[in-house]
Amino acid sequence: MKSKQRIVGITSKGQATIPAEMRRRYRLEKRALIVDTDKGLLILPSPKPDDEMGSLKGLFNKKAGELLREARKKDKIREKALEEL
């Protein structure tokens, strides 16, 4: 695959505009992951909460979204019990 190069402007606040065709191609939305490498900056799509990644992914049989929903449900039960005291 031939790489595409584009020169983009950078504002005084450090913001650069990624061309729309590149954002669509790499599914870059509101956030992106920037990696500082020896050859320069690497821009990657930001991982979604339901994506399995990282060193802890093998410890759980559930995705992050499921764990979060369960934890919130338990918190609501605890809050209700405290209100009844």
C-alpha positions in Angstrom: 0.0 0.0 0.0 1.4 3.4 -1.0 1.3 5.9 1.9 -0.3 9.2 1.4 1.2 12.4 2.6 -0.5 15.7 3.3 0.9 18.9 4.7 -1.6 20.4 7.2 -1.6 23.7 9.1 -1.1 23.8 12.9 -2.8 26.6 14.9 -1.2 28.6 17.7 -2.9 26.3 20.1 -1.3 23.2 18.6 -4.4 21.9 16.7 -3.9 20.3 13.3 -6.7 19.4 10.9 -6.7 15.9 9.6 -8.1 15.7 6.1 -11.7 14.3 5.9 -10.7 11.4 3.6 -8.1 10.2 6.1 -10.4 10.6 9.0 -13.0 8.4 7.2 -10.5 5.9 6.1 -9.1 5.3 9.6 -12.4 5.9 11.4 -11.1 8.8 13.4 -14.0 10.4 15.3 -14.0 12.8 18.2 -10.9 11.4 19.8 -7.7 9.8 18.6 -4.7 8.1 20.2 -1.4 9.9 19.6 1.8 7.8 20.0 5.2 9.4 20.1 7.6 7.1 18.2 11.2 7.4 17.1 10.1 8.3 13.6 7.4 10.8 14.6 3.8 10.9 15.7 1.4 8.1 15.0 -2.3 8.8 15.0 -4.6 5.9 15.8 -8.4 5.6 16.3 -9.2 5.9 20.0 -10.2 2.6 21.6 -13.8 2.2 22.5 -14.8 1.1 26.0 -16.1 -2.2 24.6 -12.8 -3.0 22.9 -10.8 -5.7 24.6 -7.2 -4.5 25.1 -4.5 -4.1 27.6 -2.8 -6.4 30.1 -5.9 -7.1 32.1 -8.1 -8.4 29.3 -7.3 -12.0 30.0 -8.4 -11.7 33.7 -12.1 -11.1 32.9 -14.6 -13.0 30.9 -16.6 -9.9 30.2 -16.0 -6.7 28.3 -15.4 -3.4 30.0 -19.0 -2.1 29.3 -20.5 -5.1 31.0 -18.3 -4.8 34.0 -19.2 -1.1 34.3 -22.9 -1.8 34.1 -22.7 -4.4 36.8 -20.7 -2.2 39.1 -23.2 0.7 38.7 -26.1 -1.7 39.5 -24.3 -2.8 42.7 -23.7 0.8 43.6 -27.4 1.7 43.2 -28.3 -1.2 45.5 -25.9 0.0 48.1 -27.1 3.6 47.9 -30.7 2.4 48.3 -29.8 0.3 51.4 -28.0 3.3 52.9 -31.0 5.6 52.3 -33.2 3.1 54.2 -31.0 3.3 57.4 
